[in-house]
Amino acid sequence: MLATVLSLLMLAMLVLVAGAAYLWRRGERKRPTLMVLLALVALVNVAIWTLPDKSGVAPASAVLR
């Protein structure tokens, strides 16, 4: 279940960046900036869950046990 959530979060991040690029080309500035910021927050969340700590265990793998 966690793998599915992380995968959907990565897909949402890609869609947010693509949508921000589209809006940026149309001349908007505020919404695309916020969309990129949200995509960065999503990326940091995925990194927190998947990157291992000092002991070499990722939080996601600890949850799956």
N, CA, C and O of each residue as an XYZ file, in Angstrom:
260
protein
N       0.816     -1.188      0.000
C       0.000      0.000      0.000
C       0.865      1.258      0.000
O       0.573      2.222     -0.709
N       1.933      1.240      0.803
C       2.809      2.406      0.871
C       3.498      2.659     -0.467
O       3.679      3.807     -0.871
N       3.882      1.584     -1.152
C       4.524      1.735     -2.457
C       3.566      2.393     -3.454
O       3.985      3.207     -4.276
N       2.306      2.046     -3.381
C       1.306      2.650     -4.261
C       1.154      4.132     -3.964
O       1.068      4.947     -4.883
N       1.120      4.479     -2.698
C       0.980      5.888     -2.305
C       2.192      6.699     -2.763
O       2.040      7.807     -3.278
N       3.380      6.154     -2.579
C       4.589      6.863     -3.010
C       4.641      7.004     -4.522
O       5.089      8.029     -5.035
N       4.188      5.984     -5.240
C       4.151      6.066     -6.700
C       3.162      7.127     -7.168
O       3.464      7.901     -8.076
N       1.996      7.167     -6.559
C       1.007      8.182     -6.914
C       1.505      9.584     -6.572
O       1.223     10.540     -7.295
N       2.233      9.701     -5.487
C       2.799     10.994     -5.112
C       3.824     11.464     -6.144
O       3.882     12.651     -6.464
N       4.625     10.546     -6.661
C       5.591     10.917     -7.705
C       4.882     11.310     -9.000
O       5.298     12.256     -9.669
N       3.819     10.593     -9.358
C       3.053     10.958    -10.555
C       2.398     12.329    -10.385
O       2.374     13.133    -11.316
N       1.874     12.585     -9.199
C       1.263     13.893     -8.936
C       2.307     15.002     -9.033
O       2.014     16.098     -9.509
N       3.527     14.710     -8.578
C       4.589     15.698     -8.672
C       4.898     16.024    -10.134
O       5.078     17.191    -10.484
N       4.960     15.016    -10.975
C       5.231     15.239    -12.397
C       4.113     16.048    -13.052
O       4.378     16.934    -13.865
N       2.873     15.747    -12.701
C       1.737     16.488    -13.253
C       1.757     17.935    -12.777
O       1.450     18.842    -13.551
N       2.112     18.164    -11.522
C       2.207     19.531    -11.003
C       3.267     20.339    -11.744
O       3.037     21.502    -12.077
N       4.407     19.746    -12.000
C       5.474     20.457    -12.713
C       5.061     20.743    -14.150
O       5.321     21.830    -14.668
N       4.416     19.767    -14.800
C       3.960     19.977    -16.174
C       2.893     21.070    -16.228
O       2.916     21.920    -17.118
N       1.974     21.047    -15.289
C       0.943     22.079    -15.240
C       1.518     23.450    -14.941
O       1.052     24.454    -15.479
N       2.519     23.493    -14.093
C       3.165     24.768    -13.783
C       3.874     25.327    -15.009
O       3.830     26.532    -15.259
N       4.525     24.458    -15.774
C       5.200     24.919    -16.993
C       4.184     25.452    -18.000
O       4.427     26.465    -18.657
N       3.058     24.775    -18.117
C       2.003     25.223    -19.032
C       1.467     26.595    -18.617
O       1.320     27.488    -19.451
N       1.181     26.753    -17.343
C       0.657     28.036    -16.866
C       1.701     29.146    -16.978
O       1.361     30.294    -17.265
N       2.972     28.805    -16.752
C       4.049     29.802    -16.846
C       4.133     30.359    -18.266
O       4.315     31.560    -18.466
N       3.996     29.455    -19.260
C       4.036     29.894    -20.662
C       2.852     30.770    -21.020
O       2.948     31.609    -21.915
N       1.738     30.585    -20.331
C       0.560     31.404    -20.598
C       0.646     32.773    -19.917
O      -0.226     33.615    -20.129
N       1.665     33.007    -19.116
C       1.878     34.318    -18.530
C       1.565     34.429    -17.050
O       1.790     35.482    -16.453
N       1.055     33.375    -16.450
C       0.774     33.438    -15.015
C       2.071     33.244    -14.235
O       2.996     32.594    -14.722
N       2.141     33.792    -13.055
C       3.370     33.670    -12.262
C       3.123     33.112    -10.863
O       3.950     32.354    -10.356
N       2.006     33.468    -10.228
C       1.798     33.073     -8.845
C       1.446     31.585     -8.709
O       2.074     30.868     -7.931
N       0.450     31.129     -9.462
C       0.031     29.728     -9.350
C       1.123     28.743     -9.763
O       1.317     27.744     -9.071
N       1.845     28.983    -10.863
C       2.913     28.030    -11.215
C       4.006     27.944    -10.144
O       4.548     26.869     -9.886
N       4.315     29.061     -9.538
C       5.322     29.057     -8.475
C       4.854     28.202     -7.302
O       5.630     27.423     -6.749
N       3.592     28.348     -6.926
C       3.055     27.549     -5.833
C       2.977     26.068     -6.207
O       3.177     25.201     -5.355
N       2.692     25.781     -7.457
C       2.637     24.385     -7.910
C       4.016     23.736     -7.855
O       4.140     22.577     -7.459
N       5.042     24.466     -8.246
C       6.409     23.931     -8.172
C       6.819     23.743     -6.712
O       7.480     22.760     -6.378
N       6.436     24.666     -5.853
C       6.725     24.531     -4.421
C       6.054     23.283     -3.857
O       6.668     22.550     -3.081
N       4.812     23.035     -4.234
C       4.114     21.834     -3.776
C       4.780     20.572     -4.310
O       4.862     19.571     -3.598
N       5.253     20.605     -5.546
C       5.961     19.457     -6.112
C       7.256     19.189     -5.344
O       7.616     18.034     -5.119
N       7.951     20.243     -4.947
C       9.171     20.067     -4.152
C       8.865     19.469     -2.786
O       9.615     18.625     -2.296
N       7.772     19.898     -2.169
C       7.368     19.320     -0.886
C       7.062     17.832     -1.048
O       7.436     17.024     -0.197
N       6.388     17.470     -2.132
C       6.092     16.059     -2.397
C       7.379     15.268     -2.597
O       7.503     14.151     -2.095
N       8.331     15.834     -3.321
C       9.607     15.161     -3.548
C      10.364     14.946     -2.237
O      10.943     13.881     -2.020
N      10.358     15.942     -1.377
C      11.028     15.805     -0.077
C      10.341     14.730      0.762
O      11.014     13.966      1.454
N       9.021     14.661      0.710
C       8.308     13.613      1.452
C       8.676     12.225      0.954
O       8.886     11.315      1.757
N       8.758     12.052     -0.348
C       9.153     10.749     -0.897
C      10.589     10.432     -0.484
O      10.899      9.293     -0.134
N      11.455     11.428     -0.523
C      12.852     11.210     -0.125
C      12.955     10.816      1.343
O      13.742      9.938      1.695
N      12.174     11.451      2.193
C      12.205     11.121      3.617
C      11.808      9.665      3.834
O      12.399      8.972      4.663
N      10.808      9.205      3.090
C      10.324      7.841      3.279
C      11.215      6.787      2.636
O      11.206      5.635      3.070
N      11.978      7.149      1.619
C      12.722      6.118      0.882
C      14.225      6.105      1.134
O      14.851      5.058      0.967
N      14.824      7.212      1.526
C      16.267      7.237      1.749
C      16.601      6.613      3.102
O      15.916      6.873      4.092
N      17.642      5.799      3.149
C      17.994      5.148      4.410
C      18.641      6.111      5.400
O      19.227      7.124      5.016
N      18.522      5.773      6.677
C      19.144      6.575      7.731
C      20.554      6.041      8.007
O      21.104      5.291      7.201
N      21.133      6.426      9.139
C      22.510      6.018      9.458
C      22.656      4.506      9.603
O      23.713      3.947      9.310
N      21.592      3.852     10.055
C      21.669      2.398     10.234
C      21.423      1.643      8.926
O      21.550      0.419      8.886
N      21.072      2.361      7.860
C      20.866      1.721      6.570
C      19.466      1.215      6.315
O      19.238      0.459      5.370
N      18.515      1.630      7.158
C      17.136      1.193      7.004
C      16.272      2.376      6.603
O      16.274      3.406      7.277
N      15.541      2.238      5.521
C      14.618      3.292      5.090
C      13.337      3.189      5.897
O      12.902      2.085      6.222
N      12.720      4.327      6.229
C      11.453      4.290      6.973
C      10.372      3.494      6.267
O       9.562      2.840      6.923
N      10.344      3.536      4.949
C       9.323      2.786      4.214
C       9.498      1.281      4.405
O       8.512      0.555      4.530
N      10.733      0.810      4.427
C      10.957     -0.623      4.614
C      10.637     -1.041      6.040
O      10.236     -2.181      6.271
N      10.805     -0.146      6.993
C      10.457     -0.462      8.383
C       8.945     -0.582      8.543
O       8.472     -1.382      9.351
N       8.189      0.196      7.791
C       6.738      0.132      7.863
C       6.227     -1.146      7.224
O       5.239     -1.723      7.681
N       6.896     -1.590      6.170
C       6.444     -2.770      5.438
C       6.713     -4.068      6.172
O       6.186     -5.107      5.774
N       7.498     -4.050      7.209
C       7.801     -5.283      7.966
C       6.650     -5.722      8.814
O       6.745     -6.735      9.507
